[in-house]
Amino acid sequence: MATGSQPDSAFYGFYDEYMGEAQTKPEVYGYWILVLGLVAILAAAGVFAAGRTGLLGLSPAALTELTLILAAAGFPVFLLGTVLQLPLRRRAVPVAVLGALVSVAAVGYFLQIYPGQWGVGKTQGQLFLAGYGSGLALLALVAALVPVVTGRRSYLLADEDAAAMGWVVEDETEARVSDVLVGEADRDGVFAVFPGESGWHWWFVEQAAVADGTRAYDSQTDAEAALEEIKAKVAGASLLEINHAAFRLYREAGEDGESTARWTLVDEDGVVLADSDGRYADREKAESAVNLLKEHGPGASLLDVEDGAFEVYGDGSDWRWRLVDENRGVLGDGPQAYEDRDDAEASVRSIREAARESPVMDVEQVGVELIEADGTWRWELLDADDETIAQSSDEFDSREAVEGSVRRIMEGAIDMPFLESGSPAYEVVEGDEGGWRWRLVDADDAVVARSEGAVPSEESGRSVVGRVKEVVADAPVVELDDAEYEIYPEGDQWAWRLVTEDRETVARSPASATFADPEAAAAAVEQLREEIETADRIEFDSAAFHLYEADEGGWNWRLVDADGSVVSDSGQEHASREDAAAAMNTMKQHAPEADLVEIGSAALELYEAESEWHWRLVDASGDTLATSPGRYDSDETAREAMDALSLLAPEAETRQMDAALFQVYVGEGERRQWCWRLIHPDGSTIARSLGGFTDRESATEAAESVADFAADAAVHTVEDIAIRFSVIEGEEGEAWEWEIVDREREPLAVGTEQFPSRDAVATTARLVRDNAGGASVFAVDPAAFRLETVTDEDSGTERWRWRLVDPDRNTLAVGARTHESRESARVDLSRARELAGGAGLLDFDLAAFEVTERQDGWIWRFVDTAGNTVGISGPTFESRSGAERALASVRDVLTTASLLEIGSPAFELHEDDGEDGWRWRLVDTDGSTVAESKRTYPTRREAREALGGLREFGPDAATETQA
């Protein structure tokens, strides 16, 4: 495409006439802007020179100001014109113009501040320099800095033709470019018109694409540079005509400048049959690999590792083994070297047996190992790092017994509370016989109190503990002598009871007779004292009429049935005994069997109701003063209770019991030790000491001690097991330990480590509590697999792998791969276990073939006894059978294949696989194809002739670059 200037523009016309044909508008305008800037700079120089001679008549300050303004304004204008001469993209032009305008505006600002406010150290002067410098920086950015920093001409400098930038006027005619030259066709023609000796002539020239590069390049510059290298290779390339299979040996320089070697096996058609699958440090090693394949490949055995195998291989003078999968990928390695092959194979046999029976120590958080020694069993608790964090306290006679102990820990772990020595606490526990009890532990970790009896649920047990905590702090310590009246609150009323020192209730106030205040209850007690000494005893087993004198002097009667209930009464007082008796006799006609009892003083009445016996004390007016506390099985037992009342009631002291109290007493048993119990105001015993004391003072001190801390003690529920912390004096001061205890506080397991703080020991305890329920249980018998973390040496990150260990943690095998996650390592371990138990032993002398599957298909490879891959198939195959058939074909050509050392680029003629015919390619010294024929030729001769044209004319051919 041709471009030109605008004919009606004076700027364009002058530029075309004197400078040449313009390609873009910025190019033309930039020229005139450059001239303008240059004129301003020259004017500044002229003014300065003339002013120094005095011709202009300007003062020195005015001369300096004018010179500076012309020069400072001219320089960015001149620089803008220079930048616009470059082949810029559209986006660059506004940036350049903006930079020039900023600098010119700064010059205007300079005109305002000079000379009075000018100075480099002044704010105004610094503002001018910043503005002027910023404008120049934008111009410099467009002109030079952006291409230098980015390394890309195409950011601001154009790398497309002028039309893509715009600002051009296209000619109406446009030259046609050959389709071959722009890669749109393989063949076309062009007419050429040229002058000759006899005048002008024309030719028709046929153009055809002969050769094609094998890769694409990022830029035109890269393609042109590569083409120059290709020309050099073409000039020096020899011609190889392939008519049989051959090994090609290549040399190439590595990134570090060191020369390496590799080889390929190609057939007569140039198809790569095999490859070295890597590079060798020198030519001799590559040639040795080729010789090994040529000599032993035809008869080498085909290894069957479809189900994995153990491979014994030489490592210098030693022997080692490894476990490989069906793809010959290494799953595991032996940890040690052996002096001879037999020892290595013996190790393989033992590993194979161990792998079949060995469990997996899949310890994500905690695990339990069962250990047998000398006929006894014990267990250890392990963390994820295979460190023992606790050991069982007992040894067990059988595996079943130790497993039962472990099950108990696992089942109760999640509910284990944390008990802490040195911190008083209530422990609510479930008894072996059922029911819940509690105990109180003091700061010395000693049990100092217990519940009175069992309750049906844990909630009930905590409720009783709550009652204790409510009243224990203010409870005094007392001792009862024989018996005592206790006046206690009952709701918003008051009642009394007579109790012995053994807390046996002898008598109580009637349920229907409560008192408004303690004083009234105390008065009732005093009346009881008086009446009991003179009270008559009355027994009846049927209904009875009572005739008695009222307090006001009148007389009444009432009918009482056998159980002491009043059936009927006189309803009113009678003036005399005779009147009351007459009224009673009238009523007696309806109860002829009822006895007649005349009450002249207080009486203790013994009566039977529903086959049970009771007593009550009534005064002369018939009011009940006291009742039996319960029922008696016989009249004899009831009489004994009445005897006790008569004996104790007159002398018993009275106590107002509006709060709990500790009672110290002498316990039963041969030792007759002192004990204490905590009595609730309602009379119930809610706590008692666990053991006895030698004297009253000791029991009192113990009760007072409990009162000091029991109200604030924590409450724990121990359903079956718990974790207990304790503090000891270690080598470096205070240290914390932990253990697992049962509901009787007996140790089941003991931690193996001491910790510097409670937080530290609690961290391990939480680990056990939260994870023991799901812990894996195993016995390392005869060995066990475990998952472990290792640190990657390159990245420093934690990775996972597996290891097979014996009971002493000696390594028997280790995973060959590391993994990013535990799950991935677990999958790898599962695969290794699956294969190891039934894996055979690969047995070959020097080298062998094997067929394996990769992600893109099946391949065959040739391996030596050290496990090194000597060569692999060139292509991949869709099936195992396809790879085996290809291997059979390769075996047939190995013996006759020659060895060609490629020391320089070479042309190769070969038959085309896809269609009948011949092709050529240019192969570099590293074996890579750098050019190939554009088409397939029917005969070898035609391919050779086409190649001859490239070899003859290619090195000096011109390069036509299409924009």
LOKE-663726 format. One record per residue (C-alpha): z negated, x negated, y negated. Coordinates in steps of 0.05 Angstrom, whole numbers, plus 5000, padded with zeros to 4 digits. Each point is the difference from the previous one (the first is absolute). Layout:
// residues N
ZXY/...
END
This chain:
// residues 963
500050005000/501949724931/496050154937/501849924927/497550094928/501050614956/506549904959/497750414940/493749584988/500249424951/494449675038/503850055065/506649804970/497349364969/496249845064/506150105043/504449594955/495549404991/494950035056/503550335058/500050675035/493150314998/496950285064/494550424970/497950304933/493549604998/504249385007/504050164936/494250254958/495749435025/505149514973/499650294929/492450045003/499949275020/504449834941/495450394953/493949645025/503549334995/502050154928/492750174982/497649355031/505349594964/498450374935/492749825008/502049275007/504650044939/494850344957/494849495018/504649414985/502450304934/493050204979/497449305010/505049744948/497950544950/506850344997/497150695016/494449964950/494850265051/492849805002/497749625062/496350605027/505950474989/504749505032/495649935061/499350765006/507650124996/501649445049/494950245051/502350734996/507349825010/498549525058/494850455033/504550624996/506349625021/497049695063/498550655039/506750284977/503549385025/496250035065/501750745009/507449854992/499449445052/496550465050/505350554991/505349515022/496850015070/502550515052/494150464991/498250665033/499250594953/492449985007/499749294972/503650144934/494750464969/494649505020/503749444965/501350424937/492750224998/497849275003/504549814941/497750604958/492649835013/501249294975/503950234938/494650514984/494949445005/504149614949/499550604953/492549995009/500149264983/503550164934/494150454982/494449515014/503149344977/497349604967/493350304979/497750275068/503949515043/496549515045/499949845074/492550085002/500150674963/500650685033/506550174964/503149355021/498050105073/502950714999/506749724975/500149465054/498250515054/505550484980/505349474989/498249655066/500150665039/507050164977/502549315019/496450075067/503950645016/506549644984/498049415044/498050485055/507050295001/503549344992/496449565049/493050175024/501450625042/505449675042/495749395010/493750385020/503250535044/505549575029/504850584992/505950014953/500550745010/493550194966/502649934928/506249575009/505850395029/502449855070/505150565000/506750054965/500650164927/501950725013/493350125034/496649784936/504450464957/501749844930/507249815020/506950304992/504150005064/507449865002/504350575022/502949565055/495749725055/501749455049/499950205073/495649585044/501749895073/496150445049/499149405045/496649624944/494950554989/498750115074/503150695003/505549825050/501749485052/507449934980/504350154938/505349674958/501449784929/506349854959/500149334965/504749874939/501049274983/505049564962/504749555039/505349484982/505450544996/495650544968/494550495020/498950195073/495450455039/496949975070/496450525041/493849675028/496550315060/492349924997/495550075062/492649885012/499449445050/492649825002/493550374987/493149754982/494450215047/494850174947/499250314931/497049654939/495550244945/504549784943/506949764983/497249314986/496949965069/506550235033/504149494962/495249445017/500150205074/507650024998/500349294975/495749795059/504650395048/506049634970/496649345015/498550225071/507150245010/502649324978/495949635052/499850515056/503149825068/503150515048/496650185065/503950425050/495050325047/502650115070/493449965040/492650094990/496549454962/493249814972/500349854926/494949534971/498850094925/496149604950/497250274935/495349774945/493450384993/496650194935/495949375003/506349575006/498849845074/505950095047/499250495058/504550195058/501750645038/505150225051/504050615021/504050165062/506750344985/505450245048/507549894992/500350594952/494849714954/494850515021/492949714998/497050065069/493549634988/496149694944/494549484994/495450524968/497549484951/501249314974/498349325028/497249414962/505849565021/506550005037/497149695063/495250585011/505550514990/504549635049/494349965051/499250764996/507550095012/499849525059/494050385030/503950654995/506449705028/496549655059/494950535020/502750644970/505050165055/494750015055/493850174960/495950595025/499450654962/492750144986/497550715010/494550134948/501250744997/492650135011/497449384966/498249345032/495549394997/503949384981/497449305016/503249474957/499449274984/496949764936/501049254997/496249735060/495850635006/501450705027/498450674967/501350735014/501650614960/501150745011/506850264977/502850704996/506750255024/503249714937/496949335011/495550134941/493449635009/494150485007/494649515018/498549265010/495349605043/494849644957/500449335034/504849495030/500149795073/501649335031/504650285053/504150635012/495750225059/493850064956/503850414948/502650465054/493050085029/497550204931/505650524996/497750305066/492850064977/502150304933/504450515036/494150225042/495350034941/504950404958/500350565051/492550144998/497849754932/497950544950/501650004926/494549824951/503050464947/494249924952/502150304933/493050034973/495049915057/500649945075/495349955060/500649455052/496750095068/497649335028/497849845071/495949395016/496049845063/500550715025/497450344937/503750334943/499150014925/504350204942/501849714932/502650344938/505949634968/503450054933/507549954986/499649244997/497149985071/493349794973/493850265036/495950434951/495050295049/497549925072/496850505047/492449915004/499850135075/503949765061/502650505051/500749995075/507050305003/506250124960/498650755001/493249884968/502749564945/505650494986/494950564995/496249594948/506549894961/501750745004/493350174970/501449544941/507050274990/497950745004/494249924952/502949504952/502850464948/493250354991/495949374997/495449984938/498049354967/492649865009/497049454958/493849605016/495549974940/501950694975/495550575024/503950575031/499550625042/504249985063/501850695029/501949895073/502050445058/495549945060/502349875071/497050675022/503350374943/497350194933/499449584937/494349584976/498849524943/496349364988/498049634937/501349254995/496449584948/502449384962/498149555058/504750395045/494150295039/499650735020/493850284965/500850755008/503450515043/501450745002/494950485032/505150285048/507450115013/504450484961/506550315025/505049674953/501249414955/499850474941/493250245020/497649295007/502449834930/496650634975/493349775028/501049324969/501350354935/493450365005/496549345012/503349674940/498050584956/492549965014/498349315025/499449634934/493850384975/496650105067/492849755002/496849715062/494350405030/495850045063/497650675029/493150075031/500250515056/503350564960/502150194930/502250614961/506849894967/501850444942/507549974992/505650354962/504150525035/505650204954/496850204934/493550195036/494749605035/497250005071/495149605041/499449715070/494649665039/502549385037/496849475043/501049254993/505350065055/503850494956/498350595045/499650634959/493550375016/500850594954/504150244941/499950524947/503350665020/507550034987/499050634958/494449694958/502749484953/496549784936/502349954929/497049324988/496449445036/493350244975/500850685033/501949665065/493949554994/495650624990/502850305063/498349365037/492850044974/499550725024/502449775068/494649465002/494650534986/502650545047/501549565060/492749825011/497850725009/506450305028/499350405064/505149925055/503650635022/504850065058/504350605015/506050115042/501650714976/499950394936/493450054962/496950394943/496649564949/494550314958/498049564941/496650034932/504449854940/498149534943/498350574952/495150315050/504550535029/502150055073/507049955032/503150005068/506549755030/503650025066/502449315026/504649945060/499649475054/503949494960/495650074939/504750424958/496950564959/502950655026/496150474955/494249994951/495550494962/504449984939/493850114955/492849784996/494550455027/493350074967/496049875063/500649705069/499450695030/505950274960/504449425020/498050085073/501450744998/507049874972/501149465052/497950465057/505350504978/505149455007/497149765065/502550625034/506949694995/497749335030/494550175050/500449315034/499049614937/493349634994/495350114943/497949374964/495350014941/500949404955/494049794960/501949274986/505949525008/503049985069/504549555041/504650475036/503449765064/505850455022/506150005045/507050184979/506149975046/496449575051/497949494947/493349904968/498249964927/493849994956/498450184928/493949984955/498650644962/494450124951/495350594999/504950404958/505549915052/504349494960/503049445040/497549324976/503549545050/504650045059/501749575059/505749514985/503950225061/499550345067/496049815061/501950065073/493150245022/493750304972/496349375020/504449574957/499250484943/492449985006/500349234998/503950054935/494850484972/494549515021/503649444962/500550454939/492650165002/498549265008/504649714947/500750534947/493149964968/500049254986/507449854989/501949734931/505350324957/506149634973/505250284952/506549765031/505450104947/503249335019/501349615064/495049515027/499449435049/494750125052/497149405036/497050145068/498249685065/505550105050/499550165073/500449505056/495649465027/500749544939/498050564952/503849684942/500550284930/506450374979/502550414942/504150614991/503250334940/498150734991/504450464960/496450524955/502350535049/495749665053/505649715042/500049275020/506549714974/498949265015/495449545038/498949265009/503949675056/494149615028/492649934993/495449564958/493549655018/495950334945/500050554949/501449524942/506449745032/502550715013/498550194929/503649394972/506150155044/500250724975/499449784928/505649505011/504650545027/498350444939/502449434955/507149965026/501650605044/502150464943/505649524978/502349765068/507350115019/501950475057/504949795055/502650395059/500649595064/503950425049/500449445052/501049314969/499349674932/501249344964/493849654976/499949464947/494549484996/498349424954/497849325025/498749334970/506249585016/501649274990/502450144929/495050534981/500150755013/505250235051/502150685026/501350195073/502150645034/499350335068/501850655035/493950385025/499050635040/495950614980/493749655025/501649404955/501549555059/505749504988/506750135034/504049464964/498349434953/504549724945/502049275008/500349814926/495049954943/502150254931/497849794931/499150714973/499350725020/507050154974/502949475045/496450255063/501750724982/507449824997/499949785073/495750605018/505050484968/505649655037/496450155066/497950704983/506850224975/504349675054/495949925064/501750705022/507349815008/498949285022/504249735057/495849805061/502549445045/497949455047/503549334996/501449995074/503749575017/502749964929/501550464941/505250084946/497750024928/503350114933/498349514945/502049814929/503049334981/501849724932/507449884987/500749284978/505950154954/497850634965/492549955010/499850745022/496250285060/504350165060/498650265071/501249735070/497150075069/496349515045/497950005073/493049715010/495249895058/492550214998/498349354963/505450154948/504549435024/507250164983/504550135059/506150244962/501850164928/505250444968/506149624974/501150474941/495750214942/500450694970/498750334933/495750565030/495150105057/504350565027/506149555005/495949465036/497450545047/507150205018/501749275013/493849935044/501750635039/506949725014/497149335021/495050335048/505550445028/504549415016/494949475019/497250355061/506750035035/504049454966/503449505045/500849264990/506549744971/502149415043/506049574983/501449254997/503549814936/502950624967/501950725014/503450604970/496650654981/502450664972/495750334946/500650574952/499649944924/500250534946/507549964993/501649975075/499649565062/501149255002/499549445050/496849334987/499349335034/492949725001/496849365024/493449915035/496449894934/502150704979/505049734948/506350414990/505949545012/505350524985/501150754992/506050455007/504450054939/500750764998/495050545019/501450525054/498650745008/496849935068/496749505046/505850035048/504849844944/496049384982/499849795073/507650085007/501049584937/495349475028/504149975064/506349874959/496549454961/497849665065/507449955020/502149614939/494049544991/502549455047/506949944969/497950104927/501249384958/495649754944/503249974931/496449684943/502050324935/499449464947/504550324947/502950694985/505450225050/505050555008/499750375066/505650415031/497550555047/502150665030/497650634966/495150415041/501650674968/507649995003/505549595032/501749394958/497349364970/495549844942/497349374968/493449844966/497149424961/493449775029/495249574960/495949425028/494150465011/504150475043/500650554949/506750324986/501849924927/507150295002/504350385048/507150275005/501350644963/503950305057/501649915074/506549665019/504150205060/500849305026/496349344998/505949694964/499950504943/492549904992/501149254998/505650074948/495650444955/494449515007/504949434983/501650324933/492650034982/498949285022/506149754961/499250394934/492750235000/496649374975/504249984936/501150754990/498250284931/494450514995/501850674970/493950364975/500650744988/495350264946/
END
